[in-house]
Amino acid sequence: MYPVVLFLHNLVRWIVLIIAVVALVRAYLGWLQLREWTEADRRVGVFFTSALDTQLLLGIVLVLLRGISTLGTTLYEHVIPMIVAVIIVHMGSAMVKRTAEAVHKHRRAALWYTLGFLIVLLSIPWAQPLIRGF
């Protein structure tokens, strides 16, 4: 079971990164071009947070399957920062929902999503194979 979940966790990593880039591009372009906030902008934010939630769930399953005692420094280098990134992206998404003006929605999405994305990038164990199992 562990190898299957690990493979999915690795695969979803790329989905998270791709959706994050799309969300960031839409947010920054919307902010800089003073575009209206569209349903597509909202949806890409939902996809980004959902992909992160899925990744977090898979990570929790991995920890439960392997045992928390085996984490060692991974807890501080990967697990905790990833949880923080998920919280930050969710906070940004919530703030976007509460904002009325389109340009402010884009700006908030850009700033919060960037912060979450940077934490994700810094916390990924890049020394691991790009996709395990291949």
N, C-alpha and C positions, 0 to 999 in steps of 0.2 A: 504494500500500500504506500509506504514512504516514497519509493522511487517515482510512482505515478504522481503523487501530490507535488514532489519536488520538480518534476518535469512541467507540470501545470503552472507552478509558481514561477519558474523560469520563463515559460511562454507568455504568461500574463504580464511579466515585466515589460516585454516589448510592446504589448498592447497599451499599457499604461503610458509608456514613453511616447508612443505615436499619438495617442489621444491628447496627451499633455501638450505636445508641440502644436497640434491643431488648435487646441483651446487657447494657447498663448498667442498664436498668430492672429486668431480671430479677435481676441481681446485687445491686443496692441494696435491692430489695424483699425478696429472700431474706435478706440480711444484717439488715435492720431488723426484719423479721417473724420472724426465726429459723426460716425454712422449711428443709425438707430439700432437699438437692441432688438434682435430678431428672435424668432422661435429657434432658429438654428444655433444662435449663440447660447440660448438657454439649454438646448439639448446637448451641445458639446460639453458644457459644464456638468450636466447630469451624467454623461458618459464618463467624464474624467473622474468624478467622485465615485461613481459605481465601479469603475475599473480599480481604483485604489481600494475600495471596500472589499472587492473580490480578492485582491492581492493580499490584503491584511488577513482576511479569513483563511486563505491558503497558508499564509505564514503561521497563523495560530495553530492550524491543524498540524503543520510540520513540527512545531514545538511540542505539541501534545503527543505526537507519534514518536518523536525522538527522546523527549524528556527535557524538562527545563534545566536540569542539572548539566546537560551537555552544551549549553549555550556559551558559557565562558564569557570572553570579551565581545562575542557577537551580540550579546544583549545590549551593550553600550554603543557598539559601532554600527549596528544594523537595526535591531528590533525597536529600541526606544526612538531613534530618529525617524524611523518609518511611521511609527504611531503618531509622532509629532507632526509629520508631513500630512498625514491623513486628517488630523484635527485642523491644521491650518487651511487646507483646501476646503474642508467643510465649513469652516468659519467664513472664508471668503465667499463661498457659494451662498451662505445665509445672508451675508452683508449685501451681496448683489441683489438678492430677492427683495431686500428692504429699501433699496435705493430707487428713486423715482426717475431721475434723468438718465438718459441713455449713455451719455458720455461718462458719467460717474459710475454707471454699471460696468462699462468696459474698463475704466481705470482701476476700479476695485478688483475686478476679475484678473486683470493683468498683474497687479501687484501681489495679491494673495496667491494666485496660481504660480507666479514666478518663485515666490518664497518656498512654497511646497515642492515645486519641481526641483529647485536647487538642493533642498534637503534630500529628496529622493536620489538625485544624481550623486551626491556626496556619500550616500549610505549604501549604494549598490556595491556588492563585492565584485568589482570588475575583473578580478583575477580568476573568477570562476568561468567555466566554458560559457559561450554565448547562449547556447541551448544545450542543456545536459541531456545525455542519452543519444546524441548524434555523433 
